[in-house]
Amino acid sequence: MKRNFITAVLWLLAAAALLDAIGPAQAADKKPNVVFILADNVGYGDLGAYGGGELRGAPTPRIDELAR
C-alpha cells in the first residue's frame, strides 16, 4: 500500500514537471483570460447571480452580467 502511494506521488511529480516544461512555451503565445474582483464585506449570497442582489436590497447588475 505504501509503495503504491509513493509510486503515485512520483508519477504526479513527473507529470507536473513535464507540464511545467511544456506550458510556458505555449502560454507565451496567448494572453491570459483572468478577471480578479476584490470586494470587502461581500458574501456569496449577496450577489444577484447567486440569489441575492435586488432581493437583499442591493442590486448588482454589472456583476450579474459578468456571471452570465
Order of alpha helices (4+ residues) and beta strands (2+ residues): alpha-alpha
